[in-house]
Amino acid sequence: MPIRYWIDRDNGRLMTVADGEVTFRDITAHLDVEQESRDLDRAELIDARAASTNITADEVRSLVQRASDMLRTVQLGPTAIVTTNDVLFGMSRMYGIRAESLGIDAAAFRDMEAASRWLDRRSATTHHNKHKSGQ
């Protein structure tokens, strides 16, 4: 599978690496693993700088629908996708824009440093809001 992840014990963040051609099937399989492992609520930094994709706009819409369905049972953590591939960047942006209307925090980046800073800000806000609401 061209997508693998581990938990960074220092910050509790999922560190995900994608390489080669990433398909819709690869992404759904990755989400299945995250869901089974109960990791969907963690912040996730996806390093897809060595990846490309053949995913379509319709498949992006399907991923947004799946995320919407998952929100019924778990709060999804913020996701930063880092890629240098123009098609993957565009599809990641499309996902982020569509997901935002559902309250899902996802964004595309060109470099790891900017993505990590964005996640740090999002994670701090999420952590603050959980404590504020008593979760």
Residue, then its C-alpha position, 0 to 999 in steps of 0.5 A: m500500500p502506498i500509504r502508511y502511518w505511525i503516531d508521533r509520540d511527542n505530539g500525538r500526531l499521525m505522521t503519514v507517508a504516501d508515495g507512488e500513485v495514490t488511488f481512491r482505493d488506497i485512500t479509502a483503505h488508509l481511512d479504514v485502518e485509521q477508523e479501525s485503530r480509532d485514530l481519526d480524531r488525531a491531527e494528521l500530517i501527510d507527506a505526499r511529496a513523493a506521490s501522484t494520484n489519478i483520483t477524480a473530482d467525483e471520488v473527492r466528493s465521495l471522500v467528503q461524503r465519507a468524512s461527513d458520515m464519520l462525523r456522526t461517530v467521531q470528531l475528525g482531527p485536522t489534516a495537512i496534506v503536503t505535496t509537490n504534485d500539481v494534480l494531488f495539490g489541486m485535489s487536496r485543495m478541492y477536498g479541503i474546500r468541500a470538507e470545510s463546509l462540514g466543519i472538517d479542517a483539511a488543507a493542502f501545502r507545498d512544504m512540511e514546515a508550513a503544514s506543521r505550523w498550521l497543524d500546531r495552531r489547529s491542534a491547540t484550538t481543538h485541544h482548547n475547545k475540548h477542555k472548554s466543552g468538558q470533553 
